[in-house]
C-alpha cells in the first residue's frame, strides 16, 4: 500500500505542511517516487510519523525527538526529564492562574507585580509605575516588607500624588514635614525598609540609580522639591543616624511609597 503526502498526513491526523517540515528537519525520511513523480509513502513512514506526533503530544520538542533516535540516549531518562519539565510548567501555570484570579478579584492592572493586586487599585498611576521599578530592584524580603508597609496609605502620601506643579514653598515645606513623620513611623514598624536596596541582586548603587531616575522622570519639580526637603529634614534630625535615608542620586529621599 502506498499513500500520497496528503493521504499520509490525514491518516496521522496532521497536515501536509507538517509532514514537509519533518522532512526538512530530518525527522522523517523522504519516500520513493512513482513514475509520475509523486511521493509514495509506506507503512514505515506512517509508523514514524505517528511516533513523532505522539512524542510531540507528550511535550517533547522536535530536537528532543531527534535525540531519542541516537543510540547513546536513554529513552527512560529523556522521559524523566520531560516529566520534570512538565511538572515545573504545571506549577508555573498554577501560580499564574492564582495571580490572575487575584488581579481579577481586585480589578488590578495586568502588569501589577506579584502580591500587590489588593493595593494596586488604590495607587496612583505614578505609584504603580514606581512599584514596578521597586519590584525589579528590591530583593524578595524587602519587597514583602514594602507590601506590608503600603497596605494602609497615609493621607500625606496621597497629597504628594495630588500636589500641583505650581505649589508654593510653604506648601512644599508643610508636606515635607508631614512625610518625615510618615517615614519615621514606617521605619519603626518596618525596620527592613531602612535600606531596602542593600540586598538588591543588581547591587545597591545601580538599584539606587534606577530608583532615582524613575523618581526624577515620574514626578514633577514641585513633588521632587518635597522629597528633597523631606530628606533635608531627616538629615537634620539624624543625630544618631536613625533617620538617614539611602541616597537616590537626585537629592530626593524616600517615603513609604517611595523608598530607595
C-alpha positions in Angstrom: 0.0 0.0 0.0 1.3 3.4 -0.9 0.0 6.8 0.2 0.4 10.3 -1.1 1.6 13.1 1.2 -2.0 14.2 1.7 -3.2 10.7 2.5 -0.4 10.1 4.9 -1.0 13.4 6.7 -4.7 12.6 7.0 -4.0 9.1 8.5 -1.7 10.6 11.1 -4.0 13.4 12.0 -1.7 16.1 10.8 -1.1 18.4 7.8 0.8 18.2 4.6 3.0 21.2 5.7 3.8 19.4 9.0 5.0 16.3 7.0 7.1 18.5 4.8 8.6 20.2 7.9 9.5 16.9 9.4 11.3 16.0 6.1 13.1 19.4 6.2 14.4 18.9 9.8 15.4 15.3 9.2 12.9 13.5 11.4 11.0 11.8 8.6 12.8 10.1 5.7 11.8 11.0 2.2 10.0 8.3 0.4 10.5 7.0 -3.1 8.5 8.4 -6.0 6.2 6.9 -8.5 6.8 7.1 -12.2 4.6 10.2 -12.3 6.9 11.9 -9.8 4.5 11.8 -6.8 5.8 10.6 -3.4 4.8 7.2 -2.3 4.7 6.6 1.5 4.6 3.2 3.1 3.8 1.7 6.5 7.2 2.6 8.0 6.6 6.3 7.1 3.2 6.1 8.8 4.6 4.5 11.9 7.4 7.0 12.1 5.0 9.9 11.7 2.7 8.6 14.3 5.7 8.2 16.7 6.7 11.8 16.1 3.2 13.0 16.7 2.8 11.1 19.9 6.1 12.3 21.3 5.2 15.9 20.4 1.9 15.5 22.1 3.7 14.4 25.3 5.6 17.7 25.2 8.9 16.7 23.5 10.4 19.3 21.2 11.5 18.2 17.8 15.1 18.4 18.9 14.3 16.0 21.8 12.5 13.7 19.4 15.6 13.6 17.2 17.8 13.0 20.2 15.9 9.9 21.1 16.9 8.4 17.8 20.6 8.3 18.9 21.9 5.1 20.3 23.6 6.9 23.2 20.4 8.4 24.6 18.4 6.7 27.4 14.7 7.0 26.5 13.7 6.5 30.1 16.0 9.3 31.2 14.5 11.5 28.5 11.0 10.8 29.7 12.0 11.5 33.3 13.5 14.9 32.3 10.3 15.7 30.3 8.1 14.8 33.3 10.2 17.1 35.5 9.8 19.9 32.9 6.0 19.4 32.6 5.7 19.4 36.4 7.5 22.7 36.6 5.3 24.0 33.8 2.2 22.9 35.7 3.5 24.7 38.8 4.1 27.9 36.8 0.7 27.8 35.3 -0.9 27.1 38.6 0.8 30.2 40.1 -0.1 32.2 37.1 -3.8 31.3 37.4 -3.7 32.2 41.1 -2.2 35.5 40.3 -4.8 36.1 37.5 -7.5 35.3 40.0 -6.1 37.9 42.4 -5.8 40.5 39.6 -9.4 39.9 38.5 -10.7 39.9 42.1 -9.2 43.3 42.9 -9.5 44.7 39.3 -5.8 45.4 39.3 -3.8 46.2 36.1 -2.5 43.1 34.4 1.2 44.2 34.9 0.8 44.6 38.7 3.8 42.9 40.4 3.1 39.7 42.3 1.4 40.1 45.6 0.3 43.7 45.1 -3.1 43.2 43.5 -5.0 44.1 46.7 -3.4 47.6 46.9 -2.8 48.4 43.2 -6.2 49.9 42.6 -5.7 52.5 45.4 -2.3 53.6 44.0 -1.9 56.5 41.6 -0.5 55.8 38.1 2.8 57.2 39.2 2.9 55.0 42.3 2.1 51.9 40.2 4.9 52.8 37.8 7.3 53.2 40.7 6.1 49.9 42.2 7.2 48.1 39.0 10.6 49.6 39.4 10.8 48.6 43.0 9.7 45.1 42.2 12.6 44.8 39.8 15.4 46.1 42.1 14.2 45.0 45.6 15.0 41.6 46.9 12.1 39.3 47.9 12.4 40.2 51.6 12.4 44.0 51.1 9.5 43.7 48.6 7.4 41.8 51.0 8.1 44.3 53.7 7.3 47.1 51.4 4.0 45.5 50.5 3.0 45.4 54.2 4.0 49.0 54.6 1.8 50.3 51.9 -1.2 48.3 52.8 -2.7 51.3 54.6 -2.0 54.5 52.6 -1.2 57.7 54.5 -3.0 60.9 53.6 0.3 62.7 53.3 1.4 60.4 50.5 -1.8 60.8 48.7 -1.4 64.6 49.0 2.1 64.3 47.4 0.5 62.5 44.4 -2.1 65.3 44.0 0.4 68.2 44.6 0.1 70.8 41.9 3.1 71.7 39.8 2.9 75.3 40.9 2.9 74.5 44.7 4.5 77.3 46.7 7.4 76.8 49.2 5.1 76.9 52.2 3.1 74.0 50.9 6.2 72.1 49.9 7.7 72.6 53.4 4.5 71.6 55.2 4.0 68.5 53.2 7.7 67.5 53.6 7.3 67.8 57.4 4.3 65.5 57.3 6.1 63.0 55.2 9.1 62.9 57.7 6.6 61.7 60.3 5.4 59.0 57.9 9.0 57.9 57.2 9.9 57.7 60.9 6.7 55.8 61.7 7.2 53.4 58.8 10.8 52.7 59.8 9.8 51.9 63.3 7.1 49.5 62.1 9.1 48.1 59.2 12.8 48.2 60.0 13.5 46.2 56.9 12.9 49.3 54.9 15.8 51.2 56.4 17.9 50.2 53.5 15.6 48.3 51.0 18.3 48.2 48.3 21.0 46.6 50.3 20.1 43.1 49.1 19.3 44.0 45.5 20.7 41.5 43.1 21.6 44.4 40.8 23.9 45.9 43.5 22.9 48.7 45.8 24.3 51.5 43.7 22.8 50.5 40.3 19.5 49.9 42.1 19.5 53.3 43.7 20.4 54.9 40.4 17.4 53.2 38.8 15.0 54.4 41.6 16.4 57.9 41.4 15.9 58.0 37.6 12.4 56.8 38.0 11.5 59.4 40.7 13.0 62.2 38.6 11.2 61.0 35.4 7.8 60.4 37.0 7.5 63.3 39.5 7.2 66.9 38.5 9.5 69.6 40.0 7.3 70.5 43.0 7.0 66.9 44.1 10.7 66.4 43.8 11.2 69.5 46.0 9.0 67.9 48.6 11.1 64.8 48.6 14.4 66.7 48.7 13.1 68.9 51.6 11.9 65.8 53.4 15.4 64.3 53.1 16.9 67.5 54.4 14.7 67.4 57.5 15.5 63.8 58.1 19.2 64.6 57.8 18.9 67.5 60.2 17.3 65.2 62.8 19.6 62.3 62.3 21.9 62.8 65.2 22.1 59.1 65.8 21.8 58.1 62.1 18.4 56.6 62.7 16.6 58.8 60.2 19.1 58.5 57.3 17.6 57.6 54.0 19.6 55.7 51.3 20.8 58.2 48.7 18.8 58.1 45.5 21.2 60.2 43.5 18.7 63.0 42.8 18.8 64.5 46.3 15.3 63.1 47.0 14.6 61.0 50.0 12.2 58.1 50.2 8.9 57.7 52.0 6.8 54.6 52.5 5.5 54.8 48.9 8.9 55.9 47.5 11.7 54.0 49.2 15.2 53.7 47.8 
